[in-house]
Every structure is written in C-alpha cells, then in structure tokens.
C-alpha cells in the first residue's frame, strides 16, 4: 500500500514538473522582452530630452535583456541591432541618433511574439 502511494506521488510530481517548468521558462522569457521594451522606452524619453548618456545606459540595459530572451524572432534580431546602434551613438554623445535607433528597437521589440 505504501509503495503505491509513493509511486502515485512520484507520478504527480513528475507530471507537475513536465508542465510547470516550461510554463515558468516561458514566463521568464516574456519578462526579458518586457524588460527590454521598458528600458527601450526609457531610452527614447531620455534621448528626446537630449540626455545621450542616459539614453545609452537604458539602451544597453535593454540590449542585455533582449539578448537574454532567447526567442527566435526576426523582430527580436532587428531590435537587438537597433539597440546596439543606440548604445554606440549614445556613448558618442549623439542623443538624436540614439533616440532614432531606440525608437526603431521599440517598434521591433513590440512585435516579438513570445512562445
């Protein structure tokens, strides 16, 4: 009788893990893209205010989050390219170019469909 209970408990635990881990994983991926979008929007706002350095900081944080998403999407790839350019221009003191690339990244990241 006890063996049967233990076997049932293992079965329930195993099924729970099979279902639960992918759900948690997809939620973590969704968080990366959401964080990237949030930082990208902040980069745009600061860039429009002429703060190239802060634009670059937020673009860099967005870039790290976007790279952590590990979602296969051409929009994510394009967003990453724009974020890299935004960081480069922001560090060079070009607030307008940083803003332009951050806006492009925001457009693409907003189109990423999470799995």
Backbone torsions as a table, in degrees:
resi	resn	phi	psi	omega
1	UNK	NA	-44.0	-178.9
2	UNK	-65.7	-38.1	178.4
3	UNK	-61.9	-38.2	-179.5
4	UNK	-65.1	-41.2	179.2
5	UNK	-65.6	-44.8	179.5
6	UNK	-63.4	-43.3	179.1
7	UNK	-61.8	-41.9	178.9
8	UNK	-65.2	-41.0	179.0
9	UNK	-64.3	-41.3	177.6
10	UNK	-63.1	-40.3	179.3
11	UNK	-62.5	-46.6	179.2
12	UNK	-63.5	-42.6	178.6
13	UNK	-63.4	-45.0	179.5
14	UNK	-61.3	-45.5	178.1
15	UNK	-63.9	-38.9	177.8
16	UNK	-61.5	-41.6	178.2
17	UNK	-67.5	-40.4	179.3
18	UNK	-61.7	-34.5	-179.8
19	UNK	-88.7	-40.6	-173.2
20	UNK	-71.9	-42.3	-176.4
21	UNK	-63.4	-46.8	176.8
22	UNK	-61.0	-35.6	179.1
23	UNK	-66.3	-44.3	178.4
24	UNK	-64.5	-39.3	179.3
25	UNK	-62.8	-44.8	179.8
26	UNK	-67.6	-32.5	176.4
27	UNK	-66.6	-37.5	177.9
28	UNK	-66.3	-40.7	177.6
29	UNK	-63.1	-41.5	178.7
30	UNK	-61.4	-37.7	178.5
31	UNK	-63.3	-37.8	179.4
32	UNK	-63.5	-45.5	-179.0
33	UNK	-67.0	-42.7	178.2
34	UNK	-59.6	-44.7	178.5
35	UNK	-61.9	-41.3	179.2
36	UNK	-62.1	-43.0	179.1
37	UNK	-63.9	-43.5	179.9
38	UNK	-61.1	-46.3	179.3
39	UNK	-67.1	-34.4	179.1
40	UNK	-65.5	-42.5	177.5
41	UNK	-62.4	-39.4	177.3
42	UNK	-65.3	-38.2	177.7
43	UNK	-61.7	-42.2	178.9
44	UNK	-61.7	-47.6	-178.9
45	UNK	-59.4	-46.5	-179.0
46	UNK	-69.9	-36.3	177.3
47	UNK	-62.9	-40.1	178.7
48	UNK	-65.8	-25.9	176.9
49	UNK	-83.4	-3.8	178.6
50	UNK	89.3	10.5	-179.0
51	UNK	-92.8	81.5	-176.3
52	UNK	-62.0	-38.4	-177.7
53	UNK	-66.1	-42.1	179.7
54	UNK	-72.4	-35.3	174.9
55	UNK	-58.2	-45.2	179.8
56	UNK	-64.2	-39.6	179.6
57	UNK	-62.4	-45.9	179.7
58	UNK	-69.1	-37.7	177.6
59	UNK	-63.4	-38.1	179.0
60	UNK	-66.8	-42.1	177.3
61	UNK	-63.9	-40.2	178.1
62	UNK	-64.7	-39.6	179.5
63	UNK	-61.4	-44.5	178.8
64	UNK	-63.5	-42.0	178.7
65	UNK	-65.8	-42.8	-179.0
66	UNK	-63.6	-40.6	178.7
67	UNK	-66.8	-28.0	179.2
68	UNK	-78.5	-10.5	-176.4
69	UNK	-68.3	-35.6	179.1
70	UNK	54.0	37.4	175.9
71	UNK	-101.9	137.1	177.6
72	UNK	-85.6	107.1	-178.6
73	UNK	-155.9	131.7	176.1
74	UNK	-64.2	-29.1	177.8
75	UNK	-68.3	-38.2	177.4
76	UNK	-64.9	-42.6	179.0
77	UNK	-60.5	-44.0	179.0
78	UNK	-67.4	-38.8	177.3
79	UNK	-60.9	-41.1	178.3
80	UNK	-63.7	-41.5	178.2
81	UNK	-61.5	-45.0	179.1
82	UNK	-64.2	-40.0	179.6
83	UNK	-64.6	-39.5	177.9
84	UNK	-62.0	-41.2	177.8
85	UNK	-67.2	-39.4	178.6
86	UNK	-61.3	-42.7	178.5
87	UNK	-61.8	-46.8	-177.9
88	UNK	-59.8	-48.2	-178.4
89	UNK	-70.7	-37.3	178.5
90	UNK	-63.5	-41.3	178.5
91	UNK	-67.1	-25.7	178.0
92	UNK	-84.0	-2.6	178.1
93	UNK	88.7	13.0	-178.8
94	UNK	-97.0	85.2	-176.3
95	UNK	-62.5	-38.7	-177.8
96	UNK	-65.5	-43.2	179.3
97	UNK	-69.5	-37.3	177.1
98	UNK	-61.1	-44.7	179.7
99	UNK	-62.7	-45.3	-178.7
100	UNK	-59.4	-45.5	179.8
101	UNK	-71.2	-35.0	177.4
102	UNK	-65.4	-38.2	176.7
103	UNK	-63.9	-41.6	176.8
104	UNK	-62.1	-41.1	178.4
105	UNK	-64.5	-41.8	-179.6
106	UNK	-61.3	-39.9	178.9
107	UNK	-61.8	-48.4	-178.3
108	UNK	-69.1	-43.4	-178.2
109	UNK	-64.7	-31.2	177.0
110	UNK	-66.4	-18.5	-179.1
111	UNK	-95.2	-3.9	-178.8
112	UNK	-69.3	124.8	178.1
113	UNK	-96.2	121.4	-176.8
114	UNK	-88.7	143.7	-173.6
115	UNK	-98.6	NA	NA
